[in-house]
Amino acid sequence: MMQDILQQTTWAEWFGVLFSVVQVLLARKNNSNNYLFGIAGILLTLYVMIVSRLYAEFTLNLYYLVMSIYGWIYWKFGKQHKETAISSTTNSEKLISAGIVVVTFGIFWFFLTHYTDSDVPIWDSLVSAFAWAGMWLMARRKIENWILLNISNIISIPLMIHKNLYLYAVLTAFLFIVAVSAYMEWRKILNQKKVDAYS
């Protein structure tokens, strides 16, 4: 069984996952080179997703690619005057997030069912819809981004297994754990900010 899984795993999948893990570890150390590994991992993931007919995931990774290039340039050459503080979503941001999920799901589902040979249009669309909303909240540095990203991760793990992309299933499980720990860390920061405000 394990030998069959290893034989089915392509080089693109191995290196895509490896670069993605290195990217996450470098990002935790605040190292701007994390984006270079992220870009390499995304490029390989784009190939794997298109071959696996996960078209919404492919589009999601295109978005990640653009954001990674922007992030690397900004980290290397940008001048940030004031860092955005971590905060909770407002009611209007919750509505916008819900709208992103619903609209993005609808667009992907329609496209996948009418214009592609996808055999998992609902699941592929759900993964991408929650990830798009989560990335929007992450850009705004909202703690709830981790919740939406982990909803995406929970759906993605069995989807990757269904597509025999076992390394990506393991990577997604790893990202799920990182997101849980990040949520707890951000929650501590928010709680400390409240304590400091009352002091």
Backbone as JSON Lines, residues from 0, in Angstrom:
{"i":0,"aa":"M","n":[0.83,-1.21,0.0],"ca":[0.0,0.0,0.0],"c":[0.87,1.26,0.0]}
{"i":1,"aa":"M","n":[1.77,1.36,0.99],"ca":[2.63,2.54,1.07],"c":[3.53,2.64,-0.15]}
{"i":2,"aa":"Q","n":[4.01,1.48,-0.63],"ca":[4.88,1.48,-1.82],"c":[4.1,1.98,-3.04]}
{"i":3,"aa":"D","n":[2.84,1.58,-3.15],"ca":[2.01,2.05,-4.26],"c":[1.82,3.57,-4.2]}
{"i":4,"aa":"I","n":[1.58,4.08,-2.98],"ca":[1.4,5.53,-2.81],"c":[2.67,6.26,-3.23]}
{"i":5,"aa":"L","n":[3.82,5.77,-2.79],"ca":[5.09,6.42,-3.12],"c":[5.36,6.37,-4.62]}
{"i":6,"aa":"Q","n":[4.99,5.26,-5.26],"ca":[5.21,5.15,-6.71],"c":[4.29,6.07,-7.5]}
{"i":7,"aa":"Q","n":[3.09,6.34,-6.96],"ca":[2.15,7.23,-7.64],"c":[2.5,8.71,-7.47]}
{"i":8,"aa":"T","n":[3.34,9.01,-6.5],"ca":[3.67,10.41,-6.21],"c":[4.71,10.92,-7.2]}
{"i":9,"aa":"T","n":[4.38,12.02,-7.88],"ca":[5.27,12.56,-8.91],"c":[6.35,13.44,-8.27]}
{"i":10,"aa":"W","n":[7.39,13.72,-9.05],"ca":[8.46,14.61,-8.57],"c":[7.92,16.01,-8.33]}
{"i":11,"aa":"A","n":[7.0,16.43,-9.18],"ca":[6.4,17.77,-9.0],"c":[5.7,17.84,-7.66]}
{"i":12,"aa":"E","n":[5.0,16.76,-7.28],"ca":[4.31,16.74,-5.99],"c":[5.3,16.76,-4.83]}
{"i":13,"aa":"W","n":[6.34,15.93,-4.92],"ca":[7.36,15.89,-3.85],"c":[7.98,17.27,-3.63]}
{"i":14,"aa":"F","n":[8.44,17.88,-4.71],"ca":[9.13,19.17,-4.57],"c":[8.15,20.3,-4.26]}
{"i":15,"aa":"G","n":[6.94,20.23,-4.79],"ca":[5.93,21.25,-4.46],"c":[5.65,21.27,-2.97]}
{"i":16,"aa":"V","n":[5.51,20.09,-2.38],"ca":[5.26,20.0,-0.93],"c":[6.5,20.42,-0.15]}
{"i":17,"aa":"L","n":[7.67,19.95,-0.57],"ca":[8.91,20.3,0.14],"c":[9.12,21.81,0.17]}
{"i":18,"aa":"F","n":[8.98,22.47,-0.97],"ca":[9.15,23.92,-1.02],"c":[8.11,24.63,-0.16]}
{"i":19,"aa":"S","n":[6.89,24.11,-0.14],"ca":[5.83,24.73,0.66],"c":[6.12,24.62,2.15]}
{"i":20,"aa":"V","n":[6.65,23.48,2.58],"ca":[7.02,23.3,3.99],"c":[8.15,24.25,4.37]}
{"i":21,"aa":"V","n":[9.17,24.35,3.51],"ca":[10.3,25.26,3.77],"c":[9.77,26.7,3.85]}
{"i":22,"aa":"Q","n":[8.85,27.05,2.96],"ca":[8.27,28.4,2.95],"c":[7.6,28.71,4.28]}
{"i":23,"aa":"V","n":[6.79,27.78,4.78],"ca":[6.09,28.01,6.05],"c":[7.08,28.16,7.2]}
{"i":24,"aa":"L","n":[8.11,27.33,7.21],"ca":[9.1,27.39,8.3],"c":[9.89,28.7,8.25]}
{"i":25,"aa":"L","n":[10.24,29.16,7.05],"ca":[10.95,30.44,6.93],"c":[10.04,31.61,7.29]}
{"i":26,"aa":"A","n":[8.75,31.51,6.93],"ca":[7.81,32.58,7.26],"c":[7.67,32.73,8.77]}
{"i":27,"aa":"R","n":[7.7,31.62,9.49],"ca":[7.61,31.68,10.95],"c":[8.81,32.4,11.54]}
{"i":28,"aa":"K","n":[9.96,32.35,10.81],"ca":[11.16,33.04,11.29],"c":[11.27,34.45,10.73]}
{"i":29,"aa":"N","n":[10.22,34.9,10.04],"ca":[10.18,36.25,9.48],"c":[11.27,36.48,8.43]}
{"i":30,"aa":"N","n":[11.6,35.43,7.68],"ca":[12.64,35.48,6.66],"c":[11.98,35.73,5.3]}
{"i":31,"aa":"S","n":[12.35,36.82,4.64],"ca":[11.71,37.2,3.38],"c":[11.94,36.18,2.27]}
{"i":32,"aa":"N","n":[12.97,35.34,2.4],"ca":[13.21,34.31,1.38],"c":[12.13,33.25,1.38]}
{"i":33,"aa":"N","n":[11.25,33.28,2.38],"ca":[10.14,32.33,2.39],"c":[9.33,32.45,1.1]}
{"i":34,"aa":"Y","n":[9.22,33.66,0.56],"ca":[8.42,33.85,-0.64],"c":[9.03,33.16,-1.87]}
{"i":35,"aa":"L","n":[10.35,33.09,-1.93],"ca":[10.99,32.42,-3.06],"c":[10.65,30.94,-3.08]}
{"i":36,"aa":"F","n":[10.71,30.3,-1.89],"ca":[10.33,28.9,-1.8],"c":[8.83,28.74,-2.06]}
{"i":37,"aa":"G","n":[8.04,29.7,-1.55],"ca":[6.6,29.66,-1.78],"c":[6.27,29.73,-3.26]}
{"i":38,"aa":"I","n":[6.94,30.62,-3.99],"ca":[6.69,30.77,-5.42],"c":[7.06,29.48,-6.16]}
{"i":39,"aa":"A","n":[8.2,28.88,-5.81],"ca":[8.61,27.61,-6.44],"c":[7.58,26.52,-6.14]}
{"i":40,"aa":"G","n":[7.14,26.45,-4.89],"ca":[6.14,25.44,-4.51],"c":[4.82,25.66,-5.24]}
{"i":41,"aa":"I","n":[4.4,26.9,-5.38],"ca":[3.14,27.22,-6.05],"c":[3.21,26.85,-7.53]}
{"i":42,"aa":"L","n":[4.32,27.16,-8.18],"ca":[4.46,26.83,-9.6],"c":[4.32,25.32,-9.83]}
{"i":43,"aa":"L","n":[4.95,24.54,-8.97],"ca":[4.82,23.08,-9.09],"c":[3.4,22.62,-8.75]}
{"i":44,"aa":"T","n":[2.79,23.26,-7.76],"ca":[1.43,22.92,-7.37],"c":[0.45,23.25,-8.49]}
{"i":45,"aa":"L","n":[0.66,24.33,-9.21],"ca":[-0.18,24.68,-10.35],"c":[-0.21,23.53,-11.37]}
{"i":46,"aa":"Y","n":[0.97,22.99,-11.64],"ca":[1.06,21.86,-12.58],"c":[0.3,20.64,-12.04]}
{"i":47,"aa":"V","n":[0.52,20.32,-10.77],"ca":[-0.14,19.15,-10.17],"c":[-1.66,19.33,-10.18]}
{"i":48,"aa":"M","n":[-2.15,20.52,-9.85],"ca":[-3.59,20.74,-9.78],"c":[-4.25,20.68,-11.15]}
{"i":49,"aa":"I","n":[-3.6,21.18,-12.18],"ca":[-4.2,21.15,-13.52],"c":[-4.24,19.72,-14.04]}
{"i":50,"aa":"V","n":[-3.19,18.95,-13.78],"ca":[-3.16,17.55,-14.19],"c":[-4.22,16.74,-13.45]}
{"i":51,"aa":"S","n":[-4.47,17.11,-12.18],"ca":[-5.46,16.39,-11.36],"c":[-6.88,16.89,-11.57]}
{"i":52,"aa":"R","n":[-7.06,17.86,-12.46],"ca":[-8.37,18.44,-12.78],"c":[-9.02,19.11,-11.57]}
{"i":53,"aa":"L","n":[-8.2,19.71,-10.73],"ca":[-8.69,20.52,-9.61],"c":[-8.57,21.99,-10.03]}
{"i":54,"aa":"Y","n":[-9.51,22.42,-10.85],"ca":[-9.39,23.71,-11.51],"c":[-9.59,24.9,-10.57]}
{"i":55,"aa":"A","n":[-10.48,24.75,-9.6],"ca":[-10.66,25.85,-8.63],"c":[-9.4,25.99,-7.77]}
{"i":56,"aa":"E","n":[-8.81,24.85,-7.38],"ca":[-7.55,24.89,-6.64],"c":[-6.45,25.51,-7.49]}
{"i":57,"aa":"F","n":[-6.46,25.22,-8.79],"ca":[-5.5,25.82,-9.71],"c":[-5.63,27.34,-9.69]}
{"i":58,"aa":"T","n":[-6.88,27.82,-9.79],"ca":[-7.12,29.27,-9.78],"c":[-6.72,29.88,-8.44]}
{"i":59,"aa":"L","n":[-7.02,29.17,-7.35],"ca":[-6.62,29.64,-6.02],"c":[-5.09,29.78,-5.94]}
{"i":60,"aa":"N","n":[-4.36,28.83,-6.51],"ca":[-2.9,28.9,-6.48],"c":[-2.36,30.01,-7.38]}
{"i":61,"aa":"L","n":[-3.09,30.37,-8.44],"ca":[-2.7,31.54,-9.23],"c":[-2.77,32.8,-8.35]}
{"i":62,"aa":"Y","n":[-3.84,32.88,-7.56],"ca":[-4.0,34.0,-6.62],"c":[-2.84,34.0,-5.61]}
{"i":63,"aa":"Y","n":[-2.51,32.82,-5.07],"ca":[-1.38,32.72,-4.14],"c":[-0.08,33.16,-4.8]}
{"i":64,"aa":"L","n":[0.08,32.83,-6.09],"ca":[1.3,33.2,-6.81],"c":[1.42,34.72,-6.9]}
{"i":65,"aa":"V","n":[0.34,35.37,-7.29],"ca":[0.36,36.83,-7.39],"c":[0.66,37.47,-6.03]}
{"i":66,"aa":"M","n":[0.0,36.97,-4.98],"ca":[0.21,37.52,-3.64],"c":[1.62,37.25,-3.14]}
{"i":67,"aa":"S","n":[2.2,36.12,-3.5],"ca":[3.57,35.79,-3.08],"c":[4.59,36.7,-3.76]}
{"i":68,"aa":"I","n":[4.4,36.95,-5.05],"ca":[5.3,37.87,-5.76],"c":[5.2,39.26,-5.15]}
{"i":69,"aa":"Y","n":[3.96,39.71,-4.92],"ca":[3.74,41.01,-4.29],"c":[4.39,41.04,-2.9]}
{"i":70,"aa":"G","n":[4.17,40.0,-2.11],"ca":[4.72,39.95,-0.75],"c":[6.24,39.99,-0.74]}
{"i":71,"aa":"W","n":[6.86,39.24,-1.66],"ca":[8.32,39.21,-1.7],"c":[8.87,40.59,-2.06]}
{"i":72,"aa":"I","n":[8.28,41.23,-3.09],"ca":[8.73,42.57,-3.48],"c":[8.52,43.56,-2.34]}
{"i":73,"aa":"Y","n":[7.35,43.47,-1.69],"ca":[7.05,44.39,-0.6],"c":[8.01,44.2,0.57]}
{"i":74,"aa":"W","n":[8.26,42.93,0.94],"ca":[9.18,42.65,2.06],"c":[10.59,43.13,1.73]}
{"i":75,"aa":"K","n":[11.01,42.94,0.48],"ca":[12.38,43.28,0.11],"c":[12.58,44.77,-0.13]}
{"i":76,"aa":"F","n":[11.6,45.41,-0.76],"ca":[11.81,46.78,-1.23],"c":[10.8,47.79,-0.71]}
{"i":77,"aa":"G","n":[9.73,47.31,-0.09],"ca":[8.68,48.21,0.38],"c":[9.06,48.89,1.68]}
{"i":78,"aa":"K","n":[8.39,49.99,1.96],"ca":[8.62,50.71,3.21],"c":[7.31,50.75,3.98]}
{"i":79,"aa":"Q","n":[7.27,49.99,5.05],"ca":[6.06,49.94,5.85],"c":[6.21,50.91,7.01]}
{"i":80,"aa":"H","n":[5.28,51.85,7.11],"ca":[5.36,52.86,8.15],"c":[4.73,52.39,9.45]}
{"i":81,"aa":"K","n":[3.63,51.68,9.34],"ca":[2.95,51.23,10.55],"c":[2.31,49.88,10.29]}
{"i":82,"aa":"E","n":[2.64,48.91,11.14],"ca":[2.1,47.57,10.98],"c":[0.64,47.53,11.42]}
{"i":83,"aa":"T","n":[-0.19,46.88,10.61],"ca":[-1.6,46.72,10.95],"c":[-1.72,45.79,12.15]}
{"i":84,"aa":"A","n":[-2.51,46.19,13.12],"ca":[-2.68,45.38,14.33],"c":[-3.65,44.24,14.08]}
{"i":85,"aa":"I","n":[-3.45,43.15,14.8],"ca":[-4.38,42.03,14.78],"c":[-5.69,42.49,15.42]}
{"i":86,"aa":"S","n":[-6.81,42.1,14.82],"ca":[-8.11,42.47,15.39],"c":[-9.14,41.42,15.0]}
{"i":87,"aa":"S","n":[-10.33,41.56,15.58],"ca":[-11.46,40.69,15.25],"c":[-12.27,41.33,14.12]}
{"i":88,"aa":"T","n":[-13.0,40.49,13.4],"ca":[-13.8,41.02,12.29],"c":[-14.98,41.83,12.82]}
{"i":89,"aa":"T","n":[-15.32,42.85,12.09],"ca":[-16.52,43.64,12.38],"c":[-17.72,42.92,11.74]}
{"i":90,"aa":"N","n":[-18.91,43.35,12.07],"ca":[-20.1,42.74,11.47],"c":[-20.12,42.9,9.95]}
{"i":91,"aa":"S","n":[-19.68,44.06,9.47],"ca":[-19.66,44.26,8.01],"c":[-18.62,43.35,7.35]}
{"i":92,"aa":"E","n":[-17.48,43.14,8.01],"ca":[-16.47,42.23,7.46],"c":[-16.96,40.78,7.46]}
{"i":93,"aa":"K","n":[-17.76,40.43,8.46],"ca":[-18.36,39.08,8.48],"c":[-19.29,38.9,7.28]}
{"i":94,"aa":"L","n":[-20.09,39.92,7.0],"ca":[-20.99,39.86,5.85],"c":[-20.2,39.78,4.54]}
{"i":95,"aa":"I","n":[-19.14,40.57,4.43],"ca":[-18.31,40.54,3.23],"c":[-17.67,39.16,3.07]}
{"i":96,"aa":"S","n":[-17.17,38.61,4.17],"ca":[-16.55,37.27,4.11],"c":[-17.55,36.22,3.65]}
{"i":97,"aa":"A","n":[-18.76,36.27,4.22],"ca":[-19.81,35.34,3.82],"c":[-20.13,35.53,2.34]}
{"i":98,"aa":"G","n":[-20.17,36.79,1.9],"ca":[-20.42,37.07,0.49],"c":[-19.33,36.51,-0.41]}
{"i":99,"aa":"I","n":[-18.08,36.65,0.02],"ca":[-16.96,36.1,-0.77],"c":[-17.11,34.59,-0.9]}
{"i":100,"aa":"V","n":[-17.46,33.92,0.2],"ca":[-17.63,32.46,0.16],"c":[-18.74,32.08,-0.81]}
{"i":101,"aa":"V","n":[-19.9,32.72,-0.68],"ca":[-21.07,32.36,-1.5],"c":[-20.82,32.68,-2.98]}
{"i":102,"aa":"V","n":[-20.35,33.89,-3.26],"ca":[-20.15,34.3,-4.65],"c":[-19.03,33.49,-5.3]}
{"i":103,"aa":"T","n":[-17.92,33.33,-4.59],"ca":[-16.8,32.57,-5.16],"c":[-17.2,31.12,-5.39]}
{"i":104,"aa":"F","n":[-17.91,30.52,-4.43],"ca":[-18.39,29.15,-4.63],"c":[-19.27,29.06,-5.86]}
{"i":105,"aa":"G","n":[-20.21,30.0,-5.99],"ca":[-21.12,29.98,-7.12],"c":[-20.4,30.1,-8.46]}
{"i":106,"aa":"I","n":[-19.44,31.0,-8.52],"ca":[-18.68,31.2,-9.77],"c":[-17.9,29.95,-10.11]}
{"i":107,"aa":"F","n":[-17.16,29.41,-9.13],"ca":[-16.36,28.21,-9.4],"c":[-17.25,27.02,-9.76]}
{"i":108,"aa":"W","n":[-18.33,26.82,-9.0],"ca":[-19.22,25.69,-9.26],"c":[-19.8,25.77,-10.67]}
{"i":109,"aa":"F","n":[-20.27,26.95,-11.05],"ca":[-20.83,27.12,-12.4],"c":[-19.78,26.83,-13.47]}
{"i":110,"aa":"F","n":[-18.59,27.43,-13.3],"ca":[-17.53,27.24,-14.28],"c":[-17.11,25.77,-14.36]}
{"i":111,"aa":"L","n":[-16.93,25.13,-13.2],"ca":[-16.45,23.75,-13.19],"c":[-17.47,22.77,-13.76]}
{"i":112,"aa":"T","n":[-18.76,23.01,-13.5],"ca":[-19.77,22.08,-13.99],"c":[-20.1,22.29,-15.47]}
{"i":113,"aa":"H","n":[-19.91,23.5,-15.97],"ca":[-20.29,23.79,-17.35],"c":[-19.12,23.81,-18.35]}
{"i":114,"aa":"Y","n":[-17.91,24.07,-17.86],"ca":[-16.81,24.28,-18.8],"c":[-15.58,23.39,-18.56]}
{"i":115,"aa":"T","n":[-15.65,22.47,-17.62],"ca":[-14.49,21.6,-17.36],"c":[-14.95,20.16,-17.21]}
{"i":116,"aa":"D","n":[-13.97,19.27,-17.12],"ca":[-14.25,17.86,-16.89],"c":[-14.05,17.47,-15.42]}
{"i":117,"aa":"S","n":[-14.16,18.45,-14.51],"ca":[-13.97,18.19,-13.08],"c":[-14.96,17.13,-12.6]}
{"i":118,"aa":"D","n":[-14.46,16.19,-11.81],"ca":[-15.33,15.18,-11.21],"c":[-15.67,15.52,-9.76]}
{"i":119,"aa":"V","n":[-15.17,16.65,-9.27],"ca":[-15.45,17.07,-7.88],"c":[-15.75,18.58,-7.83]}
{"i":120,"aa":"P","n":[-16.69,19.07,-8.62],"ca":[-16.9,20.52,-8.7],"c":[-17.34,21.15,-7.39]}
{"i":121,"aa":"I","n":[-18.17,20.47,-6.62],"ca":[-18.65,21.04,-5.36],"c":[-17.51,21.16,-4.36]}
{"i":122,"aa":"W","n":[-16.77,20.07,-4.16],"ca":[-15.7,20.07,-3.15],"c":[-14.56,20.99,-3.54]}
{"i":123,"aa":"D","n":[-14.19,20.99,-4.81],"ca":[-13.13,21.86,-5.29],"c":[-13.53,23.33,-5.11]}
{"i":124,"aa":"S","n":[-14.79,23.63,-5.4],"ca":[-15.29,25.0,-5.25],"c":[-15.34,25.43,-3.79]}
{"i":125,"aa":"L","n":[-15.75,24.52,-2.9],"ca":[-15.81,24.85,-1.47],"c":[-14.43,25.16,-0.9]}
{"i":126,"aa":"V","n":[-13.45,24.33,-1.23],"ca":[-12.08,24.56,-0.75],"c":[-11.61,25.96,-1.15]}
{"i":127,"aa":"S","n":[-11.8,26.29,-2.4],"ca":[-11.32,27.58,-2.9],"c":[-12.12,28.74,-2.32]}
{"i":128,"aa":"A","n":[-13.44,28.58,-2.19],"ca":[-14.28,29.67,-1.69],"c":[-13.88,30.07,-0.27]}
{"i":129,"aa":"F","n":[-13.71,29.09,0.61],"ca":[-13.31,29.41,1.99],"c":[-11.89,29.95,2.04]}
{"i":130,"aa":"A","n":[-11.0,29.45,1.18],"ca":[-9.62,29.94,1.17],"c":[-9.55,31.38,0.68]}
{"i":131,"aa":"W","n":[-10.36,31.74,-0.34],"ca":[-10.36,33.12,-0.83],"c":[-10.82,34.07,0.27]}
{"i":132,"aa":"A","n":[-11.88,33.69,0.98],"ca":[-12.37,34.55,2.07],"c":[-11.34,34.62,3.19]}
{"i":133,"aa":"G","n":[-10.72,33.49,3.51],"ca":[-9.7,33.47,4.56],"c":[-8.5,34.35,4.21]}
{"i":134,"aa":"M","n":[-8.08,34.31,2.95],"ca":[-6.95,35.14,2.53],"c":[-7.3,36.62,2.58]}
{"i":135,"aa":"W","n":[-8.57,36.96,2.28],"ca":[-9.0,38.36,2.38],"c":[-8.91,38.83,3.83]}
{"i":136,"aa":"L","n":[-9.36,37.99,4.76],"ca":[-9.28,38.36,6.18],"c":[-7.83,38.4,6.66]}
{"i":137,"aa":"M","n":[-6.99,37.51,6.13],"ca":[-5.59,37.52,6.53],"c":[-4.92,38.82,6.1]}
{"i":138,"aa":"A","n":[-5.25,39.28,4.89],"ca":[-4.68,40.54,4.41],"c":[-5.08,41.7,5.32]}
{"i":139,"aa":"R","n":[-6.25,41.6,5.94],"ca":[-6.72,42.63,6.87],"c":[-6.3,42.33,8.31]}
{"i":140,"aa":"R","n":[-5.56,41.27,8.47],"ca":[-5.01,40.83,9.76],"c":[-6.11,40.59,10.79]}
{"i":141,"aa":"K","n":[-7.13,39.86,10.36],"ca":[-8.25,39.5,11.22],"c":[-8.06,38.07,11.72]}
{"i":142,"aa":"I","n":[-8.26,37.87,13.01],"ca":[-8.0,36.57,13.62],"c":[-8.86,35.46,13.01]}
{"i":143,"aa":"E","n":[-10.05,35.79,12.56],"ca":[-10.96,34.78,12.01],"c":[-10.46,34.19,10.68]}
{"i":144,"aa":"N","n":[-9.4,34.78,10.11],"ca":[-8.86,34.21,8.87],"c":[-8.47,32.76,9.08]}
{"i":145,"aa":"W","n":[-7.93,32.45,10.27],"ca":[-7.47,31.08,10.54],"c":[-8.64,30.1,10.55]}
{"i":146,"aa":"I","n":[-9.8,30.54,10.99],"ca":[-10.98,29.67,11.02],"c":[-11.4,29.32,9.59]}
{"i":147,"aa":"L","n":[-11.51,30.34,8.74],"ca":[-11.93,30.09,7.36],"c":[-10.89,29.26,6.6]}
{"i":148,"aa":"L","n":[-9.61,29.55,6.82],"ca":[-8.58,28.76,6.15],"c":[-8.63,27.3,6.61]}
{"i":149,"aa":"N","n":[-8.96,27.08,7.88],"ca":[-9.02,25.71,8.35],"c":[-10.28,24.98,7.91]}
{"i":150,"aa":"I","n":[-11.37,25.7,7.66],"ca":[-12.53,25.05,7.02],"c":[-12.1,24.56,5.64]}
{"i":151,"aa":"S","n":[-11.37,25.41,4.92],"ca":[-10.84,25.03,3.62],"c":[-9.93,23.81,3.74]}
{"i":152,"aa":"N","n":[-9.05,23.82,4.75],"ca":[-8.12,22.7,4.95],"c":[-8.85,21.4,5.25]}
{"i":153,"aa":"I","n":[-9.89,21.46,6.1],"ca":[-10.63,20.25,6.47],"c":[-11.28,19.61,5.24]}
{"i":154,"aa":"I","n":[-11.81,20.45,4.35],"ca":[-12.42,19.92,3.13],"c":[-11.36,19.42,2.17]}
{"i":155,"aa":"S","n":[-10.22,20.11,2.15],"ca":[-9.16,19.79,1.2],"c":[-8.47,18.45,1.47]}
{"i":156,"aa":"I","n":[-8.33,18.08,2.74],"ca":[-7.6,16.83,3.06],"c":[-8.23,15.62,2.38]}
{"i":157,"aa":"P","n":[-9.54,15.34,2.58],"ca":[-10.1,14.18,1.87],"c":[-10.13,14.35,0.35]}
{"i":158,"aa":"L","n":[-10.25,15.6,-0.12],"ca":[-10.22,15.86,-1.56],"c":[-8.88,15.45,-2.15]}
{"i":159,"aa":"M","n":[-7.79,15.82,-1.48],"ca":[-6.46,15.45,-1.95],"c":[-6.28,13.92,-1.93]}
{"i":160,"aa":"I","n":[-6.79,13.26,-0.88],"ca":[-6.71,11.8,-0.81],"c":[-7.51,11.18,-1.96]}
{"i":161,"aa":"H","n":[-8.7,11.71,-2.21],"ca":[-9.54,11.22,-3.32],"c":[-8.79,11.32,-4.65]}
{"i":162,"aa":"K","n":[-7.98,12.36,-4.8],"ca":[-7.23,12.56,-6.04],"c":[-5.86,11.88,-6.02]}
{"i":163,"aa":"N","n":[-5.61,11.08,-4.99],"ca":[-4.32,10.38,-4.82],"c":[-3.14,11.34,-4.67]}
{"i":164,"aa":"L","n":[-3.41,12.53,-4.15],"ca":[-2.36,13.51,-3.9],"c":[-2.03,13.46,-2.4]}
{"i":165,"aa":"Y","n":[-1.43,12.36,-2.01],"ca":[-1.24,12.08,-0.59],"c":[-0.3,13.07,0.1]}
{"i":166,"aa":"L","n":[0.73,13.49,-0.61],"ca":[1.65,14.46,-0.01],"c":[0.95,15.8,0.22]}
{"i":167,"aa":"Y","n":[0.08,16.18,-0.69],"ca":[-0.67,17.43,-0.49],"c":[-1.68,17.28,0.65]}
{"i":168,"aa":"A","n":[-2.18,16.06,0.85],"ca":[-3.07,15.82,2.0],"c":[-2.28,15.99,3.29]}
{"i":169,"aa":"V","n":[-1.04,15.47,3.32],"ca":[-0.18,15.63,4.51],"c":[0.17,17.1,4.71]}
{"i":170,"aa":"L","n":[0.52,17.8,3.62],"ca":[0.83,19.23,3.71],"c":[-0.36,20.0,4.26]}
{"i":171,"aa":"T","n":[-1.56,19.68,3.79],"ca":[-2.76,20.39,4.25],"c":[-3.01,20.12,5.73]}
{"i":172,"aa":"A","n":[-2.76,18.88,6.17],"ca":[-2.9,18.55,7.6],"c":[-1.88,19.36,8.41]}
{"i":173,"aa":"F","n":[-0.67,19.51,7.88],"ca":[0.36,20.32,8.53],"c":[-0.08,21.78,8.61]}
{"i":174,"aa":"L","n":[-0.64,22.3,7.52],"ca":[-1.14,23.68,7.51],"c":[-2.29,23.86,8.49]}
{"i":175,"aa":"F","n":[-3.12,22.82,8.64],"ca":[-4.21,22.87,9.61],"c":[-3.65,23.06,11.02]}
{"i":176,"aa":"I","n":[-2.62,22.29,11.37],"ca":[-2.0,22.39,12.71],"c":[-1.37,23.76,12.9]}
{"i":177,"aa":"V","n":[-0.68,24.26,11.88],"ca":[-0.06,25.59,11.96],"c":[-1.15,26.65,12.17]}
{"i":178,"aa":"A","n":[-2.26,26.53,11.47],"ca":[-3.34,27.51,11.6],"c":[-3.97,27.48,12.99]}
{"i":179,"aa":"V","n":[-4.11,26.29,13.58],"ca":[-4.65,26.19,14.95],"c":[-3.71,26.89,15.92]}
{"i":180,"aa":"S","n":[-2.39,26.63,15.79],"ca":[-1.44,27.26,16.71],"c":[-1.37,28.77,16.48]}
{"i":181,"aa":"A","n":[-1.49,29.19,15.22],"ca":[-1.48,30.63,14.92],"c":[-2.71,31.31,15.5]}
{"i":182,"aa":"Y","n":[-3.86,30.66,15.41],"ca":[-5.09,31.23,15.98],"c":[-4.91,31.44,17.49]}
{"i":183,"aa":"M","n":[-4.35,30.43,18.16],"ca":[-4.15,30.55,19.62],"c":[-3.15,31.65,19.95]}
{"i":184,"aa":"E","n":[-2.12,31.78,19.14],"ca":[-1.12,32.83,19.36],"c":[-1.74,34.21,19.15]}
{"i":185,"aa":"W","n":[-2.5,34.37,18.09],"ca":[-3.16,35.65,17.82],"c":[-4.17,35.97,18.92]}
{"i":186,"aa":"R","n":[-4.86,34.94,19.43],"ca":[-5.83,35.15,20.51],"c":[-5.12,35.7,21.75]}
{"i":187,"aa":"K","n":[-3.93,35.17,22.05],"ca":[-3.14,35.68,23.19],"c":[-2.79,37.15,22.98]}
{"i":188,"aa":"I","n":[-2.38,37.49,21.77],"ca":[-2.02,38.88,21.46],"c":[-3.24,39.79,21.63]}
{"i":189,"aa":"L","n":[-4.39,39.37,21.14],"ca":[-5.61,40.16,21.28],"c":[-6.0,40.33,22.75]}
{"i":190,"aa":"N","n":[-5.91,39.25,23.51],"ca":[-6.24,39.33,24.94],"c":[-5.29,40.26,25.68]}
{"i":191,"aa":"Q","n":[-4.0,40.2,25.33],"ca":[-3.03,41.08,25.97],"c":[-3.3,42.54,25.62]}
{"i":192,"aa":"K","n":[-3.72,42.76,24.38],"ca":[-4.06,44.13,23.96],"c":[-5.23,44.67,24.78]}
{"i":193,"aa":"K","n":[-6.2,43.81,25.07],"ca":[-7.34,44.24,25.89],"c":[-6.9,44.55,27.31]}
{"i":194,"aa":"V","n":[-6.02,43.71,27.84],"ca":[-5.5,43.95,29.2],"c":[-4.76,45.27,29.25]}
{"i":195,"aa":"D","n":[-3.91,45.51,28.25],"ca":[-3.12,46.75,28.19],"c":[-4.03,47.98,28.06]}
{"i":196,"aa":"A","n":[-5.13,47.82,27.34],"ca":[-6.06,48.94,27.13],"c":[-6.75,49.33,28.43]}
{"i":197,"aa":"Y","n":[-6.97,48.34,29.3],"ca":[-7.66,48.6,30.57],"c":[-6.68,49.01,31.69]}
{"i":198,"aa":"S","n":[-5.38,48.87,31.39],"ca":[-4.38,49.18,32.44],"c":[-4.16,50.69,32.56]}
